[in-house]
Amino acid sequence: MGFSSMDDLINETTTNGKFRRIDWNKNFLPTTAATAGEWHCLVNGGGNPAAATIYNTGTNLAFQSVSDTTTTAGGIQHGGNVSTDTKHILNASAFTASATVAPGVLMLVDMLGFYRVTSTTTITAQTLDNTVTIPRYTTGAGVQAFMFANNATPLGAATPNLSINYTNQAGTAGRATPTTLPIGKTAAANGLILYSGTGSGKYGPFMPLQGGDSGIRSIQSVTISASYVSGEFSIALCKPLLTLPITTLGVASERDLVNQMPSLPQIVDGACLVWLWYSGAATPTNSAFFGHIDVAWG
């Protein structure tokens, strides 16, 4: 389904009323200011939607899927399923009035699920439980992975290499993180994507994939090269949907996905929409972000 022409889009949104505006606001959450170059997952920050509580619960190393109906997952409510239609993002905006936040970049992703990792002192490869499959994008096409600190208690003092063994979008198992492995940050604070930042061994926001791969269907194991001493983190699987740079304090950034960049990213049924944040400057604690998303279906 979708829209066959601009006339069809206008008819669906005006005559048929298949349009929804979604307002959101989220707070940046670490206990200390973020360093420029780091990425964070804002899902545990306060605001609308409310802070998530699921990402540090459940069985160690087991995959848990999430959707818009998972009330503890912190997803933006986009109006639910749309029957035989498909739902698409038309426009998006965001701004911040918090000092020194700009410049930075917001990235909207569909959070598919996560593996909780509490065994952060184990330094051999740990097998992950995949009895539950990803709920959307089931082939893994375009699906990416990131590791983030999942609660208010920081991880311990260590800087281990982090790597995964996974099945790619073509169903090929035994794929691995490339030779230059991501390096986790010591005492990683709530929401931090562990290996993000600048310098050798830093990436962002997603785990690097083996050459030729474009997505992840499932992850078979995770290896932490040195004990993280204490704490836990989550390995999330997500589908990136759009990016939205914030360039100027107090000025709304806008993305027109119909005319300016005609991609109309699809929000598939069940999507759990959350924001990732790239700090272009030192982002103070509890910095507030506000914005909206326009969606239509047909």
N, C-alpha and C positions, 0 to 999 in steps of 0.2 A: 504494500500500500504506500502511503506517503502522499506526495503532491506531484501531480503531473505537469503543472504549470503555475505561473504566478496567479493567474485567474482562479485556478483551483484552490490555491492557498488562501486567497482573499475570500473566496466563497465559504470555505470551511471555517475560517476564523470569524467571519462577520455574520453570514446568513445562518450557518449551522452552529455557531457558538462554541466551536472546538478550540478554545483558547484558555490559557490560565497564566496568571502572573504569580510568581512565587517570590516572596520577600524573605531574606535571611539575614542573620547577624551572628558572628562568631568571635570569640575572644582568643587571642594568642595565649598559651597557657604555661610555658616553663617557669620555673622558680627563679631563673636568672635570664638576663637578656640573651637573645640569640646572636651568634656571631655572623657577620656578613658571609654569604656563600652557603649557609646551611638551609636544608629543607626540613619542614615540620608537617606532620599530619594534624589538622585542627580538630579532628573528630572528638577529642576529649575536652575541648574548650567549652566554656559556658556559652549560653546564648540561645538562639533559635535556629536549628534544633538544639535541644538540651544536650549536655555532655553525655557521651557514650559511657556505658559501664560494662560492656561485654568483653572487651579486648584483653582483659586480664582475668578471664574466667574460663572454666572448662578444662578438659584433660590436656596435659602436657603433650605436645607434638601431634595432636589430632586436628584435622581440618574442620572448621566450623563455617558454614555458609551464612551470609546475611543478606537481607533484602529490605525494601522499604517498609515491610510489615514487622521487621525485627525492631521492637520499640526501644531496645537498649543499644542499638547500633549507631545512633546519632546521624541518620540519614535525613537529608532534606525531603520533606513531603511534597511530591510532585503530582499528586492526584490519582495515583494508582494505575491499574491496567486500563487499556482503552480498546478492549475487545479485538475486532479484526483490523482496527486502524493501527498505525504506528505513530509514536509521539516523537517530536523533534524540538530541539532548542532553536528559537528564532533570534533572541537577543540575550545579552547578559551584561550586568554592570557591577561595579564594586568601587568602594572608596574607603578611606580611613581618615579619621581626624586625630589619630594618635601621633604624637611628635616623633620624628626621626624614623618612622616606619618606611616611607617611600625613599627610593624605589624598591619594588619587589614584584613578584609574580604569583598570582593564584592559579592553581590548576584544579579543575573539576574532574573527579574520577568516579566511576561506578565501583564501589567496594564490593567485591564478590565474596570475600571471606578471608579467613586468616588461620594460621597455625600459631598457637600459644607455645612459647618456649620458656619453661621455668628451669630447665636443666642447664643453666648458663655456666656451670663450673666444669661441665664435661667437655673434653678437648678432642674426642674422637668423633667421627661422623655419626650423627644420630638419625635413625630412620623415622620418617614421618608417616603418620597414619592417614591414608587417603580413602577410607571407606565411604566418605562423602565426596561427591564430585562437585566441581564448580557449578553454580546454578544458572549462569548465563555465559555466553561466548564459550560454549562447552568444548570447542576444538582448541581453544587457547589462542586463537588468532587475535593479535594485538594486546593480549593480556600481559601485564607486567607485575613484577614483585618488588616490594620494598620492606625493609625491616625498621620498626619504630619502637621507641620506648613507650610502653603501654599503660603506665600509671604514675601516680604522684611520687612514688619512691624511685629515685634515680638508680640506674645500674651502677655496679661497683667500679672501682678504679682500675681500669685496664684498657688496652688498645689492641684487641685481637683482630686478626684477619677473619673475614666472614665469607663463606662460600656456600653454594647450593648445588645439588645434583638434581636435574629436572627432566621432564618430558616436554618437548617443544610443540609448537602449533601443528606440526605435521605428524605428531604421534611418535616421534623418535625419542626413545629413552636414553639415559646415560649422558645427557648434555650437562655441561659444567660451566661454572663461572670462569672467565678467562684467567690467564696466568697472573696478571697484576690484580691482586685481590683487593676488595674494599677493606678499609681499616675502620673499625668502630671507634667512636669517641669515648674517652674515659668519662665515667659518671654522667652518662647520657640522661638528659632531663626529659620530662613528660612530653611525648609527641615528636621528639627528635628522630629523624631518619638517620640511623646510627652512623652511617659511613659518609654522610653528606658533608660538604665543605669544599675548601680549596686545597690544592697540593696533591702530592703523590698518594695514591690509594683512596682518594676521595671521589665520590660520584654523586649524581643526584638527578632526579630523585630515585631512579629505579636501579635494581641490581643489573650489572652488565651481563649480557647473554653471549653464549658461544657464537662464533662467526656464522652468519647466514640465518640465524634464528630471529624471528620477529614476535614471538609470543611464548607463553608458558601454559601448558595444560594442567600440570600438577607438579609438585615438588616431592622428590623421593627422600632427600636427606639434607641436613644442614650441618656445617662444621664450623666450630668456633676454635680458632687456633690456640687460644690461651684462655684460662678461666676469667670470666667476668666478675668473679668473687662473690657477687650477690645480685639480686634483682632478676628481672625477666624482660622479655620483649615479645613482639608479635611479628610474624612474617605475613604480610598482607598480599593478596592477589587482587588486582584492580584493572579496569579498562579506562585509560585516559580519554576524556571527551573534549575538553577545550582548555586553553590558557588565556589568562586575562592580566596583562601587566598593569600595575599601579605605578604611575610615574611621578605624581605630584600630590603632596599632602592636601587633603580636603577637596580634591578635584576628582569627580567620578570618572572612572575608566569604563569604556563601553565597547562591546563587541557585537556588531551586526553580522549575524551568521546567514542572512538571506542575501543581502546586497554587497556588503563589504567583503565578506568571506563566505561565499555560498556553499557551506558544508552541511548545514542543518544536522548536527550530531543527533543520533537517535538515542532516546532514553528508552531502553528496552523494558518490557514488563518486569516488575520486581526490582528495578534498579535502586541501589542504595547510594545516593549522591553525597559525596563528602569533598571537602576542599583540602588541598595541599598548599603550603606556603613556602616560597623561596625568599629568603631575607637578602635583599640587596644592600641593606645597612643593618646595624645592630638593632634588632627589634625588641623594644621593651616588654616586660612581662604584662600580661593582661591587655595588650593593645587590641583595640576593637576594629572589626571589619564589618561592613554593611554592604548590601547589594540586592539585586533581584535577578530572576531568570524568567523569560517569557517562553512558554512552550505552546505548541499547537499540534493537533493530530488529524489525520485524514487517511 
